[in-house]
Amino acid sequence: MNGLIRGQGMDPAGIALATGGRWVRDPAESATISGASIDTREIIAGNLFFAFPGERVDGHDFVRAAAEAGASAVVVERDIEIDAGVGVLRVASTRGAIAALAGAYRRALKDVRVIGVTGSNGKTTTVRMIDAALRGAGMTGTHATKSHNNDIGVPLTILNARRSDGYLVCEVGTSAPGEIRRLAAIAAPDIAVITSIGRAHLENLGSVAGIAAEKADLVRSAPDDGVAVVIGGSPELDAELARGVSCRVVRAGEVGPTTDRAGSPIDCLVTDFVSHAGGSAFSVSGHPVRLPLPGAHNACNAAIAFGVAIALGCDPTRVCEGLAASVPPQMRLEVVDIALGSGTIRVVNDAYNANPDSMLAGLGMLAGGAFDQVQTDRAESDQPRRVAVLGDMLEMGPASAEAHREIAVRVAGDDEIDLGLFVGEQFAEVVGDLGPGCELFPSREEWTDPVAALLRPGDVVLLKGSRGMRLERLIDVLRGRAAVAQGR
């Protein structure tokens, strides 16, 4: 839709045509409409503000604030009162309008290579790594700045891309069959990425095979001359890809052998992996990488990013330099040190989300000492402990009881984990008497104070649970106790 682009922005007539909307008030003749927002706190001058109705918050109540923040136009579903100077586009559905406009804008980005990233775990982290790798190689582009991976988030990412970008990295999520296919139709990725196939959203996707089938839809959306960069080691994914895809497939990851557990060759192979205090060191296809994140799974994410960059013709050495500058997203293995009493409690905040596979990965790093603090000599009674604070894994469906029991038994049986603290009703249903070193807090709301009381200076604490559990609240409680102890 060539009529959508006007100068450095979007043409009002093209916007109306793409969305099926009608300009109730035309934008100012001098206005440049570029980018999109649904949050007045994040508006950049010239943005198109989409007013989404909601159960608790209605975006239509914020159109005046959007105009004051610099929006050139607002997109609404109902009549509003607003001062002149900002355009008003009336549409049947703002949700449908943002998707339609993003699809049209994507088709206008003819020189931008679009990368779509999906997976059960590691999507947001891998998006950041791809961006870092490509920037390190001298490219400029746009990436999803948050976990914008649904039918609102993907369009937002696309609409905030620039025509001058060399690349655009979109995060593509799913919780039910068909979602990836619909989002892929909007993003139309040149490169499809699958970071992992694991036990997430089983409530709607049913099984790991069902998850693989859903994720593989992103690969099927890539053009014949496109590339798919996927994690190795998943028989379910390999079975889906064997059904036929038109693009070239590159496999990455699997620390160790040159073929993965499914018997497929690994193109971007991780070797020589070593965890260290500041992250990890390893090689990808013989090229050394120092990554500011711990964990073999993050080395595999880096190998995927490496594969994407190589597919775009980047220099491997510069790609590795870019990976070394990766900035992990918040609440993904985010280390928070809190001074308390005679020492420091280290909290590893990985509380953004959880499923059994990501839980096991986090517990493996905790038990292996990946997060340990540097300790001075102290009495045996003051020796640091490794503590797992684990919240319910939501959206597990019929697999919930088995999954929670698996995690509880894993913690109880690991001599390298000193204390396991389980939070939530779903853990309460399966956690019985696991012996010393394990405690249960069944209430989702009344657990932070008693858990904080069990922690002591020197402890290393892993926080891991589904987003709805909000385990990061423990950090605020610990900081409050530290402030009281220091007399503030």
Secondary structure, DSSP 8 states (H G I E B T S, - for coil): -GGGEETTEE-HHHHHHHHT-EEEE---TT--B--EES-GGG--TT-EEE----SS--GGGGHHHHHHHT-SEEEESS-----TTSEEEE-S-HHHHHHHHHHHHHHH-TT-EEEEEE-SS-HHHHHHHHHHHHHHTT--EEE-SS---STTHHHHHHHT--TT-SEEEEE---SSTTHHHHHHHHH--SEEEE----S-SHHHH-SHHHHHHHHHHHHHTS-TT-EEEEES--HHHHHHHHT--SSEEEEEE-SSSSB-TTS-B-SEEEEEEEEETTEEEEEETTEEEEESS-SHHHHHHHHHHHHHHHHTT--HHHHHHHHHT----TTSSEEEEEEETTEEEEEEE--S---HHHHHHHHHHHHTTTT--------GGG---EEEEEE---S-GGGHHHHHHHHHHHHHT-TT--EEEEESHHHHHH-----TTEEEE--SSS-HHHHHHH--TT-EEEEE--GGG-TTHHHHHHHHHHHHHTT-
